[in-house]
Amino acid sequence: MNRWYGKLLGAIAGALLFRANPLFGAVVGLLLGHAFDADWFRLRERENPYAELGLTREASDAEIDQAYRRLMSQYHPDKVAGAAPELREQAEKRARAINAAYDRIRALRRR
């Protein structure tokens, strides 16, 4: 999905902030808006830990636990101990991301 509103809002805000040279401000704002729209700041990744586990927000606690166990059994670093170093590193990164998502979901559900 291509987002466009960041570019528009950035160009308007830049032009208003740089009143001495509105064209320069609009270009700067347009670039910042593009960065926002392209998700260079990784805002969408942090917002949805459910996507990391392949679930929706409506998932039950049992479904969350099952998805966590399934993914950890697949990506646990001990499972790929004899693999190439690159694969072990990728598995460790994925396991860390899965653990972080699971912890975040548990914290959100406790509130």
HELIX and SHEET records of a PDB file:
HELIX    1   1 TYR A    5  LEU A   17  1                                  13    
HELIX    2   2 PRO A   22  ASP A   37  1                                  16    
HELIX    3   3 LEU A   43  GLU A   47  1                                   5    
HELIX    4   4 PRO A   49  LEU A   53  1                                   5    
HELIX    5   5 ASP A   61  TYR A   75  1                                  15    
HELIX    6   6 PRO A   77  VAL A   80  5                                   4    
HELIX    7   7 PRO A   85  ARG A  110  1                                  26    
END                                                                             
